[in-house]
Amino acid sequence: MRLLSRHVGSDNEMMELDFALRRLEEDWQPFTPTVHSSPFLNFLHSAFLCQLAYLRLNATERSLRVNRVHGLCHCETSDFTLTRFLTSFALGLDGVASEDDLAYLRERCLACPVSRNLPHVADKDTVVTLGSQATLPDGSPK
């Protein structure tokens, strides 16, 4: 999954959010979860969205003004059991963030309620960087 969000103000209010989904060997397609979507895809979307919410809220807590977030999420499953959940967020900021700020945001993303309810997922990681393009952790497709 891929997301691009735009934010304004000191509370990092979300003004725009676009999601796309790509399956192996396919191109990116816009994705909006509905009651008619695959419940499993909606679940994965919710996990990704929960991390974005914690990223935004905790950036606000650290007085970081986010103007844009580019996110990538790579998931693998075995018989609809999640085995890998790798996320990466690249932040555009109005100002600067320290390495400590980025480490804090990463830790908080992994503490979002959905992520905390994925203890069975052995390969789970989140990366938070500054820049325009998120890059997934090593070992996952780009």
ZAFI-495221 format. One record per residue (C-alpha): residue number from 1; x, y, z. Coordinates in Angstrom, 3 decimals. Example, Ala and Ser with C-alpha at 12.3 -4.5 7.8 and 13.67 -1.06 7.14 Angstrom:
REM ZAFI-495221
atom n = 1; c1 = 12.300; c2 = -4.500; c3 = 7.800
atom n = 2; c1 = 13.670; c2 = -1.060; c3 = 7.140
END
This chain:
REM ZAFI-495221
atom n = 1; c1 = 0.000; c2 = 0.000; c3 = 0.000
atom n = 2; c1 = 1.042; c2 = 3.562; c3 = -0.562
atom n = 3; c1 = -0.253; c2 = 6.790; c3 = 0.917
atom n = 4; c1 = 0.262; c2 = 10.477; c3 = 0.398
atom n = 5; c1 = -1.174; c2 = 12.920; c3 = 2.875
atom n = 6; c1 = -1.029; c2 = 16.703; c3 = 3.138
atom n = 7; c1 = -1.239; c2 = 18.572; c3 = 6.426
atom n = 8; c1 = -1.558; c2 = 22.162; c3 = 7.653
atom n = 9; c1 = -1.295; c2 = 24.062; c3 = 10.910
atom n = 10; c1 = 0.372; c2 = 23.469; c3 = 14.240
atom n = 11; c1 = -1.951; c2 = 20.522; c3 = 14.920
atom n = 12; c1 = -0.987; c2 = 18.868; c3 = 11.606
atom n = 13; c1 = -4.591; c2 = 18.755; c3 = 10.438
atom n = 14; c1 = -4.987; c2 = 16.347; c3 = 7.520
atom n = 15; c1 = -6.223; c2 = 18.134; c3 = 4.417
atom n = 16; c1 = -5.792; c2 = 15.368; c3 = 1.859
atom n = 17; c1 = -5.222; c2 = 11.626; c3 = 1.930
atom n = 18; c1 = -4.712; c2 = 9.340; c3 = -1.066
atom n = 19; c1 = -4.196; c2 = 5.578; c3 = -0.860
atom n = 20; c1 = -3.106; c2 = 3.166; c3 = -3.558
atom n = 21; c1 = -2.705; c2 = -0.588; c3 = -3.574
atom n = 22; c1 = -0.369; c2 = -2.734; c3 = -5.641
atom n = 23; c1 = -0.357; c2 = -6.489; c3 = -5.774
atom n = 24; c1 = 2.649; c2 = -8.403; c3 = -7.072
atom n = 25; c1 = 3.206; c2 = -7.921; c3 = -10.790
atom n = 26; c1 = 0.500; c2 = -5.225; c3 = -11.010
atom n = 27; c1 = 0.460; c2 = -1.426; c3 = -11.219
atom n = 28; c1 = -0.671; c2 = 0.888; c3 = -8.424
atom n = 29; c1 = -4.450; c2 = 1.271; c3 = -8.240
atom n = 30; c1 = -6.362; c2 = 3.805; c3 = -6.118
atom n = 31; c1 = -7.837; c2 = 2.169; c3 = -3.020
atom n = 32; c1 = -10.712; c2 = 3.381; c3 = -0.886
atom n = 33; c1 = -12.002; c2 = 0.885; c3 = 1.645
atom n = 34; c1 = -15.743; c2 = 0.261; c3 = 1.616
atom n = 35; c1 = -18.085; c2 = -2.378; c3 = 3.004
atom n = 36; c1 = -17.726; c2 = -4.061; c3 = -0.396
atom n = 37; c1 = -13.902; c2 = -4.192; c3 = -0.278
atom n = 38; c1 = -12.044; c2 = -7.257; c3 = 0.881
atom n = 39; c1 = -12.306; c2 = -7.261; c3 = 4.691
atom n = 40; c1 = -8.667; c2 = -8.343; c3 = 4.882
atom n = 41; c1 = -7.552; c2 = -5.392; c3 = 2.711
atom n = 42; c1 = -9.642; c2 = -3.103; c3 = 4.907
atom n = 43; c1 = -7.846; c2 = -4.540; c3 = 7.947
atom n = 44; c1 = -4.413; c2 = -3.873; c3 = 6.386
atom n = 45; c1 = -5.529; c2 = -0.375; c3 = 5.410
atom n = 46; c1 = -6.631; c2 = 0.240; c3 = 9.006
atom n = 47; c1 = -3.256; c2 = -0.854; c3 = 10.388
atom n = 48; c1 = -1.444; c2 = 1.523; c3 = 8.010
atom n = 49; c1 = -3.875; c2 = 4.358; c3 = 8.755
atom n = 50; c1 = -3.492; c2 = 3.827; c3 = 12.514
atom n = 51; c1 = 0.276; c2 = 4.272; c3 = 12.222
atom n = 52; c1 = -0.239; c2 = 7.454; c3 = 10.192
atom n = 53; c1 = -2.586; c2 = 8.799; c3 = 12.877
atom n = 54; c1 = -0.024; c2 = 8.140; c3 = 15.605
atom n = 55; c1 = 2.693; c2 = 9.687; c3 = 13.454
atom n = 56; c1 = 0.655; c2 = 12.862; c3 = 12.990
atom n = 57; c1 = -0.480; c2 = 13.107; c3 = 16.626
atom n = 58; c1 = 2.977; c2 = 12.491; c3 = 18.045
atom n = 59; c1 = 4.608; c2 = 14.908; c3 = 15.604
atom n = 60; c1 = 2.176; c2 = 17.506; c3 = 16.958
atom n = 61; c1 = 3.171; c2 = 16.545; c3 = 20.508
atom n = 62; c1 = 6.835; c2 = 17.180; c3 = 19.564
atom n = 63; c1 = 5.892; c2 = 20.550; c3 = 17.953
atom n = 64; c1 = 6.867; c2 = 19.275; c3 = 14.496
atom n = 65; c1 = 4.842; c2 = 20.860; c3 = 11.703
atom n = 66; c1 = 4.196; c2 = 18.217; c3 = 9.072
atom n = 67; c1 = 3.183; c2 = 19.403; c3 = 5.606
atom n = 68; c1 = 3.351; c2 = 16.068; c3 = 3.770
atom n = 69; c1 = 3.738; c2 = 12.352; c3 = 4.454
atom n = 70; c1 = 4.651; c2 = 9.701; c3 = 1.896
atom n = 71; c1 = 4.143; c2 = 6.196; c3 = 3.243
atom n = 72; c1 = 4.736; c2 = 2.679; c3 = 2.021
atom n = 73; c1 = 3.485; c2 = -0.530; c3 = 3.579
atom n = 74; c1 = 4.610; c2 = -3.968; c3 = 2.473
atom n = 75; c1 = 2.596; c2 = -6.936; c3 = 3.733
atom n = 76; c1 = 2.984; c2 = -10.647; c3 = 3.219
atom n = 77; c1 = 0.526; c2 = -13.319; c3 = 4.240
atom n = 78; c1 = 0.205; c2 = -17.049; c3 = 4.455
atom n = 79; c1 = -3.371; c2 = -18.304; c3 = 4.188
atom n = 80; c1 = -4.647; c2 = -14.841; c3 = 5.253
atom n = 81; c1 = -2.355; c2 = -14.777; c3 = 8.280
atom n = 82; c1 = -0.131; c2 = -11.721; c3 = 8.286
atom n = 83; c1 = 3.542; c2 = -12.763; c3 = 8.344
atom n = 84; c1 = 5.243; c2 = -9.490; c3 = 7.398
atom n = 85; c1 = 4.218; c2 = -5.877; c3 = 8.014
atom n = 86; c1 = 6.833; c2 = -3.305; c3 = 7.044
atom n = 87; c1 = 6.035; c2 = 0.391; c3 = 6.923
atom n = 88; c1 = 8.015; c2 = 3.485; c3 = 6.078
atom n = 89; c1 = 7.083; c2 = 7.136; c3 = 6.334
atom n = 90; c1 = 8.966; c2 = 10.059; c3 = 4.766
atom n = 91; c1 = 7.993; c2 = 13.394; c3 = 6.297
atom n = 92; c1 = 8.002; c2 = 16.822; c3 = 4.771
atom n = 93; c1 = 8.329; c2 = 19.352; c3 = 7.588
atom n = 94; c1 = 8.114; c2 = 23.096; c3 = 8.022
atom n = 95; c1 = 11.252; c2 = 23.193; c3 = 10.147
atom n = 96; c1 = 13.670; c2 = 20.561; c3 = 11.380
atom n = 97; c1 = 13.488; c2 = 17.330; c3 = 13.364
atom n = 98; c1 = 16.250; c2 = 15.665; c3 = 15.343
atom n = 99; c1 = 17.193; c2 = 12.000; c3 = 15.160
atom n = 100; c1 = 15.620; c2 = 11.725; c3 = 18.624
atom n = 101; c1 = 12.344; c2 = 13.116; c3 = 17.225
atom n = 102; c1 = 12.355; c2 = 10.568; c3 = 14.383
atom n = 103; c1 = 13.156; c2 = 7.676; c3 = 16.747
atom n = 104; c1 = 10.290; c2 = 8.774; c3 = 19.012
atom n = 105; c1 = 7.847; c2 = 8.908; c3 = 16.082
atom n = 106; c1 = 8.910; c2 = 5.431; c3 = 14.947
atom n = 107; c1 = 8.421; c2 = 4.032; c3 = 18.450
atom n = 108; c1 = 4.989; c2 = 5.625; c3 = 18.711
atom n = 109; c1 = 3.904; c2 = 4.246; c3 = 15.301
atom n = 110; c1 = 4.703; c2 = 0.742; c3 = 16.557
atom n = 111; c1 = 2.655; c2 = 1.489; c3 = 19.700
atom n = 112; c1 = -0.554; c2 = 2.367; c3 = 17.849
atom n = 113; c1 = -3.448; c2 = 0.119; c3 = 18.954
atom n = 114; c1 = -3.599; c2 = -1.859; c3 = 15.726
atom n = 115; c1 = 0.152; c2 = -2.502; c3 = 15.608
atom n = 116; c1 = 0.112; c2 = -3.566; c3 = 19.256
atom n = 117; c1 = -2.487; c2 = -6.179; c3 = 18.343
atom n = 118; c1 = -0.205; c2 = -7.835; c3 = 15.803
atom n = 119; c1 = 2.128; c2 = -9.708; c3 = 18.204
atom n = 120; c1 = 2.095; c2 = -12.823; c3 = 16.003
atom n = 121; c1 = 3.765; c2 = -10.971; c3 = 13.109
atom n = 122; c1 = 7.418; c2 = -11.963; c3 = 13.372
atom n = 123; c1 = 8.691; c2 = -9.541; c3 = 10.711
atom n = 124; c1 = 7.354; c2 = -6.115; c3 = 11.676
atom n = 125; c1 = 9.185; c2 = -2.789; c3 = 11.377
atom n = 126; c1 = 8.542; c2 = 0.893; c3 = 10.833
atom n = 127; c1 = 10.960; c2 = 3.500; c3 = 9.489
atom n = 128; c1 = 10.486; c2 = 7.262; c3 = 9.829
atom n = 129; c1 = 12.711; c2 = 9.596; c3 = 7.807
atom n = 130; c1 = 12.733; c2 = 13.096; c3 = 6.411
atom n = 131; c1 = 12.385; c2 = 13.509; c3 = 2.667
atom n = 132; c1 = 10.062; c2 = 13.095; c3 = -0.247
atom n = 133; c1 = 10.012; c2 = 9.324; c3 = -0.770
atom n = 134; c1 = 9.572; c2 = 6.563; c3 = 1.773
atom n = 135; c1 = 11.872; c2 = 3.577; c3 = 1.408
atom n = 136; c1 = 10.923; c2 = 0.225; c3 = 2.858
atom n = 137; c1 = 13.329; c2 = -1.637; c3 = 5.171
atom n = 138; c1 = 15.867; c2 = -3.920; c3 = 3.510
atom n = 139; c1 = 14.553; c2 = -7.206; c3 = 2.187
atom n = 140; c1 = 11.206; c2 = -5.955; c3 = 0.918
atom n = 141; c1 = 10.175; c2 = -5.141; c3 = -2.641
atom n = 142; c1 = 10.283; c2 = -1.491; c3 = -3.668
END
